[in-house]
Amino acid sequence: MTAVYAKYNINPLQMGCLPLLIQMPILMAFYYAIRGSSDIAHHEFLWFSLGSPDMIMAVIAGAVYLLQYFVSLIGYTPEQKKQMRIMGLISPMMILFVSFSAPSALALYWAVGGLFLAGQTLLTKKLYMKKHPEVEMMEKEEKEIEQLEHEQNKK
């Protein structure tokens, strides 16, 4: 993946905090709409009330974003995976932490959004990763590196 980014001069991290700035007003409006509307706050969906926190839904939302993190690592080199480890684990922990005290509708929103994001990532990587010869070469090199690391660990 890095070879493709370098070849076409693309930096996926160049957007900075723009996605967060776009999402925050929407999440805040969603939160206050749930709190302010008695119809939404007292409505029940499956086993939980949308207006009150639900521990099971919070755990599901955190687990879905953890799954999405692992899906997003497909195709990266071991060095890149090590660099992304901390940031990738912070997101599911923050979602889990916030979901414990926020209305369960917000946790439901994150869980469904995370499933769609993981599916989109899998589909994108399946459709586009094999089309670039640089990616195939990178995967071959990654397997060789993992074999060397495995052999070194045996010694």
SVG drawing of the C-alpha trace seen along z (x, -y; Angstrom):
<svg xmlns="http://www.w3.org/2000/svg" viewBox="-43 -21 62 43">
<polyline fill="none" stroke="black" stroke-width="0.4" points="0.0,0.0 2.8,-2.4 4.3,-1.8 1.1,-2.9 0.8,-6.0 4.4,-6.9 4.0,-6.4 0.9,-8.6 2.1,-11.0 -0.9,-10.4 -0.9,-10.8 -4.1,-9.4 -3.3,-11.2 -3.1,-14.6 -6.7,-15.4 -5.8,-15.8 -8.8,-16.3 -11.2,-17.3 -13.3,-14.1 -13.6,-14.6 -14.6,-18.2 -17.3,-17.2 -18.6,-14.4 -18.7,-16.2 -21.6,-18.5 -23.6,-15.6 -22.9,-13.5 -23.7,-16.3 -27.0,-17.0 -27.8,-13.3 -27.0,-13.1 -29.1,-16.2 -32.0,-15.0 -32.1,-11.7 -31.9,-13.5 -34.4,-16.2 -37.1,-14.1 -39.1,-12.0 -40.4,-9.9 -36.9,-8.7 -35.6,-8.6 -38.4,-6.2 -38.5,-4.1 -37.3,-0.6 -35.3,1.3 -34.6,5.0 -33.7,5.4 -32.7,1.9 -34.2,-1.6 -32.7,-4.1 -32.5,-6.9 -30.6,-5.1 -27.1,-3.6 -26.9,0.2 -23.8,2.1 -24.3,4.8 -24.7,2.4 -21.6,0.4 -19.5,3.6 -20.9,4.5 -20.0,1.0 -16.5,1.3 -16.0,4.8 -17.3,3.7 -14.8,0.8 -12.0,3.2 -13.0,5.5 -12.9,2.5 -9.4,1.7 -8.2,5.2 -9.9,5.1 -8.2,1.8 -4.8,3.3 -5.1,5.7 -2.4,5.0 0.0,3.0 3.5,4.0 4.4,5.2 6.2,1.9 3.1,-0.1 1.0,2.1 3.2,1.4 3.0,-2.3 -0.8,-2.2 -1.4,0.1 -1.8,-2.6 -4.1,-4.9 -6.1,-2.0 -6.8,-0.8 -7.7,-4.2 -10.8,-4.5 -12.6,-1.4 -11.6,-2.2 -13.0,-5.7 -16.2,-4.5 -16.6,-1.9 -15.9,-4.5 -18.4,-7.0 -21.1,-4.4 -21.2,-3.3 -22.6,-6.7 -24.3,-7.9 -27.8,-6.9 -27.7,-3.4 -29.0,-4.9 -25.5,-6.4 -23.8,-3.0 -26.3,-1.5 -25.3,-4.2 -21.6,-3.5 -22.1,0.3 -24.0,0.1 -21.7,-2.5 -18.7,-0.4 -20.1,2.7 -20.7,0.7 -17.2,-0.8 -15.6,2.7 -17.6,4.0 -16.7,1.1 -13.0,1.5 -13.1,5.2 -14.8,4.6 -12.4,1.9 -9.4,3.9 -10.7,6.9 -11.5,5.0 -8.6,2.7 -5.6,4.2 -4.9,6.9 -5.0,4.5 -1.7,2.9 1.5,4.9 3.2,2.9 0.7,4.3 1.4,7.9 5.1,7.3 4.6,5.7 2.5,8.6 5.3,11.0 7.9,9.0 5.7,8.9 5.4,12.7 9.2,13.0 9.7,10.6 7.2,12.5 9.0,15.8 12.3,14.3 10.9,13.0 9.4,16.4 12.7,18.1 14.5,15.6 12.0,16.2 12.7,20.0 16.4,19.4"/>
</svg>
